[in-house]
Amino acid sequence: MDRPTLPKGTRDFGPAVMAKRQFIFQSIRSVFERYGFLPLETPAMENLSTLTGKYGEEGDQLLFKVLNSGDYLKDIDPALLSSKDSRRLTPSIAEKGLKYDLTVPFARYVVMNRHEITFPFKRYQIQPVWRADRPQKGRYREFYQCDADVIGTDSMVCEAEIILMIRDAFAKLGINRYSIKINHRGVLAALAALAGAGDKESSLFVAIDKLDKIGEAGVRDELASRGFSAEAVDSLFDLLNKRGTNQEKLELLRAQLGKYEKAAASIHDLEQVFTFVASMGGEAAPVELDLALARGLSYYTGCIFEVKIHDAAVGSVSGGGRYDNLTAVFDSKERSSGVGFSFGVDRLYDAMEELNLFPEETQRSSQVLVCHLDEECLRYGLGITQKLRAKSIAAEIYPEPSKLKKQLEYADKKKIPFAVVIGSDEMKSGVLAVKNLKTGEQHLRTLEQFLSDITAIPK
Amino acid sequence: MDRPTLPKGTRDFGPAVMAKRQFIFQSIRSVFERYGFLPLETPAMENLSTLTGKYGEEGDQLLFKVLNSGDYLKDIDPALLSSKDSRRLTPSIAEKGLKYDLTVPFARYVVMNRHEITFPFKRYQIQPVWRADRPQKGRYREFYQCDADVIGTDSMVCEAEIILMIRDAFAKLGINRYSIKINHRGVLAALAALAGAGDKESSLFVAIDKLDKIGEAGVRDELASRGFSAEAVDSLFDLLNKRGTNQEKLELLRAQLGKYEKAAASIHDLEQVFTFVASMGGEAAPVELDLALARGLSYYTGCIFEVKIHDAAVGSVSGGGRYDNLTAVFDSKERSSGVGFSFGVDRLYDAMEELNLFPEETQRSSQVLVCHLDEECLRYGLGITQKLRAKSIAAEIYPEPSKLKKQLEYADKKKIPFAVVIGSDEMKSGVLAVKNLKTGEQHLRTLEQFLSDITAIPK
């Protein structure tokens, strides 16, 4: 028999990794809920008609397709089969696919349930998605996304709350040094007009988005090769290079871009975001207006965000933006403004490992192992174990009579911090011999004393 | 554009349903963790070589298969294509499938990671599985399973702990009237010998498993039609009909079945389970030795369990048993005893709805909506909202200036219990106008007073 393997690009999450992932998920979830976001789950499978055409042609190729059940070849034209054209055959033998992101299924949900939903609708969603990408370091074929969106209001309160949610989540995770970059698609459009981009808007955005990576000279070269005039590029960099506070940058934008259509409204949006953040006591949040931030996704129409952790080489760990037409792909009459963002859980995990930020508690399993010297002690120990559990202590009893050494090794391997050893003395006295497995110290404690020594796990 | 739909047999879980499902999951998870079980997650997709042949021929047909990526027809023999034989083609165009249960992936995980795992290994797993079953009421193509298993020990402590975990989980869920039925495959084998079943063991088990549904007469008819002698069936029913305590039944078994191979060991197993349950203070748990309990899954070899809720017509909501050879399907040298059980989340959900057991808190979203009479009040309200959140209160602010009526309607639809209304008076005085949306009462409260009125959500 061959040893079993995992499909390429997929992972098992064993207990040690799961504990850390749950710490991340639980931290984020509690922040989402504190801000009034409610959970949604959608199925792993969607009809391919829901998914296809939403992610560009490349995205369509990366969808995992699920073979129809039963005799799926029965009604297929033999000519289609003999043509051996995989792409043309697929729609006839596969009607369903695995979801590629959480955004399109969310839009589908909103369109299907619009009459029951209370708008503005604030939902979060933490679920896996699947992409038939070439697996490589940090890129998987199955990975979790962790999204929060508000749909049905164009208030900049939502943008301000996103900034504060990122701050609060990072505080819970212990991430202190990071920056939240913000920009606005309307400002980018005005910048493009300033640079005379005409129909080359998107190549302009792609180029300036690389400023971090290839520097000003690199971006200038790229723009020149794409036919931008040196003069236009100069006036662009005049703005991009401006340092200063967010307020100073906004004033500059008003002065330089006021003449372009919609720029004033976009600048007002940004101004409101900063005002609301300040009203919420978030002045100290590391938000930076970054005119070079573009973000790839074409459905964004308003503010856009991106978050990077300092000192960790993992790229951006969160991002998002406002969109006006998300549900229009399913219903052209449906045009409600929304804004969303997501946390990149795998990158957050890597950054937290790199910075050694996972609390020690996430690495332990149970808090107590009850050990015993014979079968009678085991039975007595069962009662003790149960009393600990009744006080919300995660407790285990070594399940079979065994050498004490073996029992303590089990506790050690599982990073259980305390062992209670039951012998005939302890059974007589009712006092517990408690061994701290980290220090090696051993003390006699009543059950009540021991309970006050250790902390209950939060429910 | 057609309105989008969901694939047959799949569901969205909107916020109201999610809150209830999370209450179930969180209750069960906290019990699993308190008993020292650690979380595991495995991918949605497994290689078909891992899944095929593990669930019988019918199970193989119910696996969802994932089409290979890229030009999957390229190397297919044209003769195979033109034969239009779906079953024969499938293995050539689909190498992966969606997991059908959590048990086989768990066994695969144990075999792949046996050198890193500390045994006895206690893991729980809460994830969706997929089956291409014909959808019908209460049967879905995507549904969650919720399993806990211990592998690597044959101690009956594990069985006793399963009984107490079911008791504790039901206590958390508010389910009071239920029964946990227990039996043993070894006892069943002895019963089969008693009834002279020979190679008809499994048809005997199938028949007596129906005792609940078709009654004694029905089972007698079925057994007669399968060639069991009236005398054999009489002696079988002598045992099955015995009422009494578990101890009385065990004594009867010892007297009647002691002569059959392995029966003594099985009876001893059951005896130990009851002893350990009593040592753990679980005497009052509604455990009943039910000699007619058989359970279908052929991989069980020891104790078996099944749990039913009284007063709810949902069938069994939990079940499990001991197996000796789970990992042997992947590695014939690997034979470690284990025992596991699972909760049927969809049935638990239906039962709790039927019995109206979901706590009111699961039905609300945020605890407070901050309302405002104009833009300035909105900005002031942002600060109040944030102060509530800082105290772990789930709070929302209506994101845009709006009529108060509209804001209160939003709170009402979302079942938010309190509204704080900010007007110019409140801004001047710093006192809050707090409206209890259930009673309609309105009171002036300082922030500190209000915070002491409402309870913080547990983290």
Interface residues (C-beta under 8 A of the other chain):
Chain A: M1 D2 R3 P4 T5 L6 P7 T10 R11 D12 F13 G14 P15 M18 A19 Q22 S30 E33 R34 Y35 G36 L38 P39 L40 E41 T42 P43 A44 M45 E46 N47 S49 T50 Q61 F64 K65 V66 L67 S69 G70 D71 Y72 L73 K74 I76 P78 L81 S82 K84 D85 S86 L89 T90 I93 A94 E95 K96 L98 R108 Y109 V111 M112 N113 E116 T118 P120 K122 R123 P128 W130 A132 R141 E142 V150 T153 D154 S155 V157 C158 A160 L164 D168 T275 F276 S279 M280 G281 G282 F330 D331 S332 S365 S366 L378 R379 Y380 L382 G383 T385 Q386 R389 S392 I393 A394 A395 E396 I397 P399 E400 Y410 K413 K414 I457 P458 K459
Chain B: M1 D2 R3 P4 T5 L6 P7 T10 R11 D12 F13 G14 P15 M18 A19 Q22 Q26 S30 E33 R34 Y35 G36 L38 P39 L40 E41 T42 P43 A44 M45 E46 N47 S49 T50 Q61 F64 K65 V66 L67 S69 G70 D71 Y72 L73 K74 I76 P78 L81 S82 K84 D85 S86 L89 T90 I93 A94 E95 K96 L98 R108 Y109 V111 M112 N113 E116 T118 P120 K122 R123 P128 W130 A132 R141 E142 V150 T153 D154 S155 V157 C158 A160 L164 D168 T275 F276 S279 M280 G281 G282 F330 D331 S332 S365 S366 L378 R379 Y380 L382 G383 T385 Q386 R389 S392 I393 A394 A395 E396 I397 P399 E400 Y410 K413 K414 I457 P458 K459
